[in-house]
């Protein structure tokens, strides 16, 4: 993981964490608009090895690591409002 940087989700400024050990993107639920929710879910293995099912959304990101629309898992209390994994 790298130190936190400033970024935006849906035009709202917030902090972003780059996690090179992750294969997905996570956004805090409070930052997701209802119309962005896809209605689908994906499994995610957390750092403690627990596998959980999370809903997905298509959100607009503007960060030093990625800018554009991304399918993200959304969680109530992630470590940071935006977590960017290895998306490419």
N, CA, C and O atoms as CSV, one atom per row, in Angstrom:
chain,resi,resn,atom,element,x,y,z
A,1,UNK,N,N,0.839,-1.174,0.000
A,1,UNK,CA,C,0.000,0.000,0.000
A,1,UNK,C,C,0.883,1.237,0.000
A,1,UNK,O,O,1.998,1.227,0.523
A,2,UNK,N,N,0.372,2.279,-0.586
A,2,UNK,CA,C,1.081,3.542,-0.601
A,2,UNK,C,C,0.345,4.541,0.283
A,2,UNK,O,O,-0.823,4.329,0.610
A,3,UNK,N,N,1.007,5.624,0.674
A,3,UNK,CA,C,0.332,6.626,1.501
A,3,UNK,C,C,-0.912,7.175,0.799
A,3,UNK,O,O,-1.041,7.080,-0.422
A,4,UNK,N,N,-1.804,7.737,1.571
A,4,UNK,CA,C,-3.051,8.284,1.028
A,4,UNK,C,C,-2.789,9.546,0.217
A,4,UNK,O,O,-1.880,10.322,0.510
A,5,UNK,N,N,-3.608,9.728,-0.805
A,5,UNK,CA,C,-3.569,10.909,-1.658
A,5,UNK,C,C,-4.970,11.480,-1.735
A,5,UNK,O,O,-5.934,10.855,-1.292
A,6,UNK,N,N,-5.074,12.673,-2.300
A,6,UNK,CA,C,-6.395,13.258,-2.518
A,6,UNK,C,C,-6.956,12.757,-3.831
A,6,UNK,O,O,-6.223,12.538,-4.795
A,7,UNK,N,N,-8.266,12.578,-3.857
A,7,UNK,CA,C,-8.954,12.161,-5.062
A,7,UNK,C,C,-10.406,12.578,-5.000
A,7,UNK,O,O,-10.822,13.276,-4.075
A,8,UNK,N,N,-11.174,12.150,-5.984
A,8,UNK,CA,C,-12.601,12.458,-6.025
A,8,UNK,C,C,-13.378,11.223,-6.434
A,8,UNK,O,O,-12.937,10.439,-7.274
A,9,UNK,N,N,-14.542,11.064,-5.826
A,9,UNK,CA,C,-15.513,10.065,-6.259
A,9,UNK,C,C,-16.815,10.815,-6.490
A,9,UNK,O,O,-17.334,11.482,-5.595
A,10,UNK,N,N,-17.334,10.695,-7.708
A,10,UNK,CA,C,-18.563,11.400,-8.095
A,10,UNK,C,C,-18.471,12.900,-7.815
A,10,UNK,O,O,-19.460,13.522,-7.428
A,11,UNK,N,N,-17.289,13.477,-8.009
A,11,UNK,CA,C,-17.098,14.916,-7.845
A,11,UNK,C,C,-16.886,15.370,-6.411
A,11,UNK,O,O,-16.719,16.565,-6.169
A,12,UNK,N,N,-16.889,14.449,-5.450
A,12,UNK,CA,C,-16.684,14.781,-4.043
A,12,UNK,C,C,-15.235,14.477,-3.665
A,12,UNK,O,O,-14.768,13.352,-3.837
A,13,UNK,N,N,-14.523,15.489,-3.148
A,13,UNK,CA,C,-13.124,15.296,-2.767
A,13,UNK,C,C,-13.039,14.424,-1.523
A,13,UNK,O,O,-13.805,14.584,-0.572
A,14,UNK,N,N,-12.096,13.504,-1.555
A,14,UNK,CA,C,-11.890,12.583,-0.442
A,14,UNK,C,C,-10.481,12.017,-0.526
A,14,UNK,O,O,-9.713,12.374,-1.420
A,15,UNK,N,N,-10.149,11.148,0.390
A,15,UNK,CA,C,-8.830,10.522,0.398
A,15,UNK,C,C,-8.896,9.179,-0.324
A,15,UNK,O,O,-9.904,8.474,-0.282
A,16,UNK,N,N,-7.786,8.848,-0.987
A,16,UNK,CA,C,-7.702,7.606,-1.744
A,16,UNK,C,C,-6.443,6.848,-1.329
A,16,UNK,O,O,-5.391,7.442,-1.091
A,17,UNK,N,N,-6.572,5.542,-1.251
A,17,UNK,CA,C,-5.466,4.666,-0.897
A,17,UNK,C,C,-5.187,3.749,-2.072
A,17,UNK,O,O,-6.115,3.150,-2.616
A,18,UNK,N,N,-3.936,3.625,-2.474
A,18,UNK,CA,C,-3.534,2.707,-3.545
A,18,UNK,C,C,-3.069,1.420,-2.900
A,18,UNK,O,O,-2.114,1.423,-2.122
A,19,UNK,N,N,-3.734,0.319,-3.215
A,19,UNK,CA,C,-3.398,-0.992,-2.658
A,19,UNK,C,C,-2.984,-1.917,-3.795
A,19,UNK,O,O,-3.832,-2.506,-4.466
A,20,UNK,N,N,-1.679,-2.041,-4.010
A,20,UNK,CA,C,-1.180,-2.848,-5.127
A,20,UNK,C,C,-1.406,-4.340,-4.908
A,20,UNK,O,O,-1.263,-5.128,-5.843
A,21,UNK,N,N,-1.756,-4.736,-3.692
A,21,UNK,CA,C,-2.032,-6.138,-3.403
A,21,UNK,C,C,-3.477,-6.520,-3.637
A,21,UNK,O,O,-3.851,-7.678,-3.453
A,22,UNK,N,N,-4.289,-5.568,-4.036
A,22,UNK,CA,C,-5.709,-5.807,-4.274
A,22,UNK,C,C,-5.990,-5.876,-5.769
A,22,UNK,O,O,-5.290,-5.260,-6.574
A,23,UNK,N,N,-7.014,-6.627,-6.128
A,23,UNK,CA,C,-7.385,-6.760,-7.545
A,23,UNK,C,C,-8.713,-6.069,-7.843
A,23,UNK,O,O,-9.326,-6.331,-8.877
A,24,UNK,N,N,-9.161,-5.195,-6.954
A,24,UNK,CA,C,-10.451,-4.542,-7.139
A,24,UNK,C,C,-10.396,-3.105,-6.647
A,24,UNK,O,O,-9.368,-2.637,-6.156
A,25,UNK,N,N,-11.510,-2.421,-6.788
A,25,UNK,CA,C,-11.667,-1.056,-6.308
A,25,UNK,C,C,-12.787,-1.067,-5.275
A,25,UNK,O,O,-13.795,-1.752,-5.447
A,26,UNK,N,N,-12.603,-0.303,-4.200
A,26,UNK,CA,C,-13.604,-0.209,-3.136
A,26,UNK,C,C,-13.934,1.262,-2.917
A,26,UNK,O,O,-13.047,2.115,-2.911
A,27,UNK,N,N,-15.226,1.547,-2.738
A,27,UNK,CA,C,-15.691,2.900,-2.447
A,27,UNK,C,C,-16.622,2.828,-1.238
A,27,UNK,O,O,-17.407,1.889,-1.103
A,28,UNK,N,N,-16.527,3.817,-0.372
A,28,UNK,CA,C,-17.404,3.877,0.799
A,28,UNK,C,C,-18.850,4.041,0.346
A,28,UNK,O,O,-19.136,4.831,-0.554
A,29,UNK,N,N,-19.757,3.301,0.964
A,29,UNK,CA,C,-21.175,3.301,0.586
A,29,UNK,C,C,-21.756,4.712,0.541
A,29,UNK,O,O,-22.545,5.020,-0.352
A,30,UNK,N,N,-21.388,5.561,1.469
A,30,UNK,CA,C,-21.924,6.923,1.523
A,30,UNK,C,C,-21.588,7.741,0.276
A,30,UNK,O,O,-22.248,8.744,0.004
A,31,UNK,N,N,-20.573,7.329,-0.484
A,31,UNK,CA,C,-20.155,8.050,-1.688
A,31,UNK,C,C,-20.862,7.562,-2.956
A,31,UNK,O,O,-20.678,8.139,-4.028
A,32,UNK,N,N,-21.664,6.508,-2.838
A,32,UNK,CA,C,-22.317,5.901,-3.998
A,32,UNK,C,C,-23.748,6.417,-4.131
A,32,UNK,O,O,-24.512,6.406,-3.166
A,33,UNK,N,N,-24.104,6.869,-5.335
A,33,UNK,CA,C,-25.473,7.311,-5.615
A,33,UNK,C,C,-26.337,6.083,-5.913
A,33,UNK,O,O,-25.853,5.121,-6.508
A,34,UNK,N,N,-27.604,6.105,-5.509
A,34,UNK,CA,C,-28.479,4.944,-5.742
A,34,UNK,C,C,-28.532,4.509,-7.210
A,34,UNK,O,O,-28.588,3.313,-7.495
A,35,UNK,N,N,-28.517,5.455,-8.131
A,35,UNK,CA,C,-28.600,5.108,-9.556
A,35,UNK,C,C,-27.313,4.457,-10.082
A,35,UNK,O,O,-27.306,3.921,-11.190
A,36,UNK,N,N,-26.232,4.496,-9.304
A,36,UNK,CA,C,-24.979,3.882,-9.718
A,36,UNK,C,C,-24.885,2.412,-9.312
A,36,UNK,O,O,-24.022,1.684,-9.803
A,37,UNK,N,N,-25.755,1.986,-8.434
A,37,UNK,CA,C,-25.735,0.605,-7.959
A,37,UNK,C,C,-26.150,-0.330,-9.090
A,37,UNK,O,O,-27.140,-0.085,-9.779
A,38,UNK,N,N,-25.384,-1.401,-9.274
A,38,UNK,CA,C,-25.647,-2.314,-10.395
A,38,UNK,C,C,-26.655,-3.400,-10.067
A,38,UNK,O,O,-27.244,-3.992,-10.971
A,39,UNK,N,N,-26.861,-3.670,-8.782
A,39,UNK,CA,C,-27.732,-4.769,-8.383
A,39,UNK,C,C,-27.005,-6.109,-8.320
A,39,UNK,O,O,-27.598,-7.121,-7.949
A,40,UNK,N,N,-25.722,-6.117,-8.683
A,40,UNK,CA,C,-24.942,-7.363,-8.625
A,40,UNK,C,C,-23.982,-7.322,-7.440
A,40,UNK,O,O,-23.763,-6.279,-6.823
A,41,UNK,N,N,-23.420,-8.488,-7.146
A,41,UNK,CA,C,-22.510,-8.646,-6.014
A,41,UNK,C,C,-21.263,-9.381,-6.475
A,41,UNK,O,O,-21.298,-10.131,-7.451
A,42,UNK,N,N,-20.145,-9.158,-5.757
A,42,UNK,CA,C,-18.914,-9.887,-6.020
A,42,UNK,C,C,-18.295,-10.313,-4.694
A,42,UNK,O,O,-18.474,-9.663,-3.664
A,43,UNK,N,N,-17.566,-11.415,-4.749
A,43,UNK,CA,C,-16.870,-11.895,-3.565
A,43,UNK,C,C,-15.539,-11.172,-3.426
A,43,UNK,O,O,-14.891,-10.846,-4.421
A,44,UNK,N,N,-15.138,-10.924,-2.185
A,44,UNK,CA,C,-13.882,-10.244,-1.911
A,44,UNK,C,C,-13.235,-10.904,-0.699
A,44,UNK,O,O,-13.875,-11.072,0.339
A,45,UNK,N,N,-11.959,-11.278,-0.836
A,45,UNK,CA,C,-11.226,-11.818,0.299
A,45,UNK,C,C,-10.548,-10.655,1.020
A,45,UNK,O,O,-9.762,-9.914,0.430
A,46,UNK,N,N,-10.862,-10.513,2.294
A,46,UNK,CA,C,-10.301,-9.445,3.096
A,46,UNK,C,C,-8.916,-9.831,3.612
A,46,UNK,O,O,-8.496,-10.981,3.476
A,47,UNK,N,N,-8.219,-8.881,4.197
A,47,UNK,CA,C,-6.844,-9.100,4.636
A,47,UNK,C,C,-6.722,-10.232,5.657
A,47,UNK,O,O,-5.668,-10.861,5.760
A,48,UNK,N,N,-7.789,-10.494,6.408
A,48,UNK,CA,C,-7.745,-11.566,7.412
A,48,UNK,C,C,-8.149,-12.927,6.845
A,48,UNK,O,O,-8.272,-13.902,7.586
A,49,UNK,N,N,-8.354,-12.988,5.523
A,49,UNK,CA,C,-8.687,-14.241,4.857
A,49,UNK,C,C,-10.176,-14.534,4.771
A,49,UNK,O,O,-10.574,-15.505,4.127
A,50,UNK,N,N,-11.002,-13.720,5.402
A,50,UNK,CA,C,-12.450,-13.901,5.353
A,50,UNK,C,C,-12.961,-13.482,3.970
A,50,UNK,O,O,-12.548,-12.453,3.437
A,51,UNK,N,N,-13.854,-14.280,3.399
A,51,UNK,CA,C,-14.455,-13.956,2.103
A,51,UNK,C,C,-15.864,-13.433,2.347
A,51,UNK,O,O,-16.682,-14.089,2.992
A,52,UNK,N,N,-16.134,-12.241,1.821
A,52,UNK,CA,C,-17.453,-11.628,1.973
A,52,UNK,C,C,-17.996,-11.224,0.608
A,52,UNK,O,O,-17.247,-11.045,-0.353
A,53,UNK,N,N,-19.294,-11.088,0.548
A,53,UNK,CA,C,-20.000,-10.695,-0.674
A,53,UNK,C,C,-20.390,-9.223,-0.549
A,53,UNK,O,O,-21.028,-8.822,0.424
A,54,UNK,N,N,-19.999,-8.417,-1.551
A,54,UNK,CA,C,-20.281,-6.984,-1.531
A,54,UNK,C,C,-21.014,-6.558,-2.797
A,54,UNK,O,O,-20.769,-7.111,-3.870
A,55,UNK,N,N,-21.917,-5.576,-2.682
A,55,UNK,CA,C,-22.598,-5.037,-3.857
A,55,UNK,C,C,-21.636,-4.192,-4.692
A,55,UNK,O,O,-20.622,-3.705,-4.192
A,56,UNK,N,N,-21.976,-4.027,-5.976
A,56,UNK,CA,C,-21.128,-3.251,-6.879
A,56,UNK,C,C,-21.862,-2.017,-7.401
A,56,UNK,O,O,-23.092,-1.955,-7.408
A,57,UNK,N,N,-21.079,-1.052,-7.831
A,57,UNK,CA,C,-21.614,0.181,-8.411
A,57,UNK,C,C,-20.646,0.673,-9.477
A,57,UNK,O,O,-19.455,0.363,-9.430
A,58,UNK,N,N,-21.150,1.431,-10.427
A,58,UNK,CA,C,-20.315,2.093,-11.432
A,58,UNK,C,C,-20.151,3.538,-10.990
A,58,UNK,O,O,-21.109,4.311,-11.018
A,59,UNK,N,N,-18.938,3.908,-10.580
A,59,UNK,CA,C,-18.681,5.244,-10.042
A,59,UNK,C,C,-17.631,5.972,-10.873
A,59,UNK,O,O,-16.835,5.363,-11.587
A,60,UNK,N,N,-17.660,7.295,-10.754
A,60,UNK,CA,C,-16.693,8.147,-11.438
A,60,UNK,C,C,-15.567,8.506,-10.477
A,60,UNK,O,O,-15.803,9.102,-9.426
A,61,UNK,N,N,-14.350,8.141,-10.842
A,61,UNK,CA,C,-13.186,8.438,-10.013
A,61,UNK,C,C,-12.253,9.403,-10.717
A,61,UNK,O,O,-12.125,9.392,-11.942
A,62,UNK,N,N,-11.615,10.224,-9.930
A,62,UNK,CA,C,-10.544,11.098,-10.411
A,62,UNK,C,C,-9.467,11.045,-9.337
A,62,UNK,O,O,-9.561,11.725,-8.315
A,63,UNK,N,N,-8.447,10.234,-9.575
A,63,UNK,CA,C,-7.383,10.039,-8.598
A,63,UNK,C,C,-6.031,10.084,-9.311
A,63,UNK,O,O,-5.984,10.047,-10.540
A,64,UNK,N,N,-4.937,10.164,-8.558
A,64,UNK,CA,C,-3.620,10.097,-9.179
A,64,UNK,C,C,-3.348,8.732,-9.816
A,64,UNK,O,O,-2.437,8.604,-10.635
A,65,UNK,N,N,-4.130,7.711,-9.450
A,65,UNK,CA,C,-3.883,6.345,-9.900
A,65,UNK,C,C,-4.816,5.899,-11.010
A,65,UNK,O,O,-4.463,5.024,-11.802
A,66,UNK,N,N,-6.001,6.487,-11.079
A,66,UNK,CA,C,-6.994,6.104,-12.089
A,66,UNK,C,C,-8.023,7.214,-12.198
A,66,UNK,O,O,-8.457,7.778,-11.194
A,67,UNK,N,N,-8.410,7.523,-13.441
A,67,UNK,CA,C,-9.472,8.484,-13.688
A,67,UNK,C,C,-10.431,7.870,-14.691
A,67,UNK,O,O,-10.017,7.363,-15.734
A,68,UNK,N,N,-11.720,7.918,-14.367
A,68,UNK,CA,C,-12.742,7.381,-15.256
A,68,UNK,C,C,-13.787,6.605,-14.474
A,68,UNK,O,O,-13.837,6.650,-13.245
A,69,UNK,N,N,-14.624,5.890,-15.225
A,69,UNK,CA,C,-15.673,5.080,-14.622
A,69,UNK,C,C,-15.109,3.714,-14.276
A,69,UNK,O,O,-14.383,3.119,-15.072
A,70,UNK,N,N,-15.435,3.223,-13.110
A,70,UNK,CA,C,-14.940,1.930,-12.665
A,70,UNK,C,C,-16.056,1.191,-11.929
A,70,UNK,O,O,-16.885,1.799,-11.252
A,71,UNK,N,N,-16.056,-0.137,-12.077
A,71,UNK,CA,C,-16.962,-0.954,-11.271
A,71,UNK,C,C,-16.266,-1.185,-9.943
A,71,UNK,O,O,-15.174,-1.752,-9.893
A,72,UNK,N,N,-16.902,-0.744,-8.869
A,72,UNK,CA,C,-16.305,-0.841,-7.540
A,72,UNK,C,C,-17.223,-1.602,-6.596
A,72,UNK,O,O,-18.446,-1.593,-6.742
A,73,UNK,N,N,-16.608,-2.252,-5.637
A,73,UNK,CA,C,-17.369,-2.813,-4.525
A,73,UNK,C,C,-17.662,-1.656,-3.591
A,73,UNK,O,O,-16.832,-0.761,-3.439
A,74,UNK,N,N,-18.822,-1.658,-2.967
A,74,UNK,CA,C,-19.015,-0.619,-1.959
A,74,UNK,C,C,-19.227,-1.244,-0.594
A,74,UNK,O,O,-19.930,-2.240,-0.430
A,75,UNK,N,N,-18.566,-0.592,0.405
A,75,UNK,CA,C,-18.520,-1.086,1.775
A,75,UNK,C,C,-18.869,0.050,2.734
A,75,UNK,O,O,-18.606,1.218,2.447
A,76,UNK,N,N,-19.457,-0.296,3.860
A,76,UNK,CA,C,-19.830,0.703,4.871
A,76,UNK,C,C,-18.614,1.399,5.482
A,76,UNK,O,O,-18.602,2.624,5.601
A,77,UNK,N,N,-17.600,0.640,5.865
A,77,UNK,CA,C,-16.458,1.209,6.586
A,77,UNK,C,C,-15.115,0.706,6.060
A,77,UNK,O,O,-14.391,0.012,6.775
A,78,UNK,N,N,-14.775,1.052,4.810
A,78,UNK,CA,C,-13.453,0.636,4.314
A,78,UNK,C,C,-12.351,1.433,5.015
A,78,UNK,O,O,-12.631,2.434,5.674
A,79,UNK,N,N,-11.122,0.998,4.876
A,79,UNK,CA,C,-9.983,1.678,5.502
A,79,UNK,C,C,-9.851,3.125,5.024
A,79,UNK,O,O,-9.360,3.982,5.758
A,80,UNK,N,N,-10.285,3.391,3.803
A,80,UNK,CA,C,-10.265,4.733,3.215
A,80,UNK,C,C,-11.504,4.861,2.329
A,80,UNK,O,O,-12.062,3.846,1.912
A,81,UNK,N,N,-11.949,6.090,2.032
A,81,UNK,CA,C,-13.163,6.266,1.218
A,81,UNK,C,C,-13.038,5.649,-0.167
A,81,UNK,O,O,-14.020,5.150,-0.716
A,82,UNK,N,N,-11.832,5.681,-0.737
A,82,UNK,CA,C,-11.563,5.037,-2.033
A,82,UNK,C,C,-10.317,4.184,-1.861
A,82,UNK,O,O,-9.308,4.649,-1.330
A,83,UNK,N,N,-10.386,2.956,-2.303
A,83,UNK,CA,C,-9.209,2.081,-2.338
A,83,UNK,C,C,-9.065,1.586,-3.773
A,83,UNK,O,O,-9.972,0.954,-4.314
A,84,UNK,N,N,-7.934,1.875,-4.377
A,84,UNK,CA,C,-7.667,1.514,-5.762
A,84,UNK,C,C,-6.720,0.321,-5.793
A,84,UNK,O,O,-5.580,0.417,-5.338
A,85,UNK,N,N,-7.189,-0.795,-6.324
A,85,UNK,CA,C,-6.345,-1.971,-6.507
A,85,UNK,C,C,-5.707,-1.941,-7.876
A,85,UNK,O,O,-5.691,-0.903,-8.537
A,86,UNK,N,N,-5.184,-3.070,-8.305
A,86,UNK,CA,C,-4.573,-3.192,-9.631
A,86,UNK,C,C,-5.680,-3.428,-10.653
A,86,UNK,O,O,-6.064,-4.571,-10.899
A,87,UNK,N,N,-6.185,-2.371,-11.238
A,87,UNK,CA,C,-7.329,-2.445,-12.145
A,87,UNK,C,C,-6.934,-2.816,-13.569
A,87,UNK,O,O,-7.802,-3.175,-14.364
A,88,UNK,N,N,-5.677,-2.742,-13.909
A,88,UNK,CA,C,-5.272,-2.983,-15.289
A,88,UNK,C,C,-4.271,-4.072,-15.378
A,88,UNK,O,O,-3.818,-4.408,-16.472
